Amino acid sequence: MHMTVEQIAEEALALPSEARALLADRLVESLDPAEDGLIRQLWMREARRRIDEVRSGSVKTISADEAFAQVRQAIAE
């Protein structure tokens, strides 16, 4: 029986966090090195876009403490 990607994801998300981290690491390592260059290029483009947004004032930054507080609140809901 072949599992769908969604079924595999559900099973993976049910694993303990340490096992999920190991699985994620193994999946990333399995990527084609040629794709890695493309992925790096895309992330660099995204980073530049975000820097430009901050510098132009179109987005407001928040402190790490505030960001973590928002995450904790979202998780608690």
C-alpha positions in Angstrom: 0.0 0.0 0.0 1.4 3.4 -1.0 0.9 6.3 1.4 0.0 9.8 0.1 2.2 12.8 1.1 -0.6 14.0 3.4 -0.7 10.6 5.1 3.1 10.6 5.6 2.9 14.2 6.9 0.2 13.2 9.5 2.3 10.2 10.6 5.5 12.4 10.8 3.7 15.1 12.8 2.6 12.5 15.4 6.2 11.7 16.2 8.0 13.2 19.2 9.8 16.5 18.4 13.2 14.9 18.5 12.2 12.3 15.9 10.6 15.0 13.8 13.8 17.0 13.8 15.8 14.0 12.8 13.4 13.2 10.0 13.5 16.8 8.8 17.3 16.8 8.8 17.3 13.5 6.8 14.8 14.9 4.3 16.8 18.1 3.8 20.0 16.1 3.3 18.3 14.0 0.7 17.6 17.0 -1.6 19.5 17.3 -4.8 22.5 19.6 -4.5 21.4 21.4 -7.7 18.1 22.2 -6.0 20.0 23.5 -2.9 21.5 26.3 -5.0 18.1 27.3 -6.2 16.7 27.1 -2.7 19.5 29.3 -1.4 18.9 31.8 -4.2 15.2 32.0 -3.4 15.9 32.5 0.3 18.4 35.3 -0.5 15.7 37.0 -2.6 13.2 36.6 0.2 15.7 38.0 2.7 16.5 41.0 0.5 12.7 41.6 0.1 12.2 41.6 3.8 15.2 43.9 4.4 13.8 46.3 1.9 10.4 46.3 3.6 11.9 47.1 7.0 14.1 49.8 5.5 11.2 51.4 3.6 9.0 51.3 6.7 6.3 49.3 5.0 6.6 46.7 7.9 7.1 47.3 11.6 9.6 45.2 13.5 9.0 43.9 17.0 11.4 42.7 19.7 12.1 39.0 20.1 10.4 39.1 23.5 7.3 40.5 21.9 7.4 37.9 19.1 7.8 35.0 21.6 5.0 36.4 23.7 2.7 36.4 20.7 3.7 32.8 19.8 3.0 31.7 23.4 -0.4 33.4 23.3 -1.3 31.8 20.0 -0.3 28.4 21.2 -2.3 28.8 24.4 -5.5 29.6 22.5 
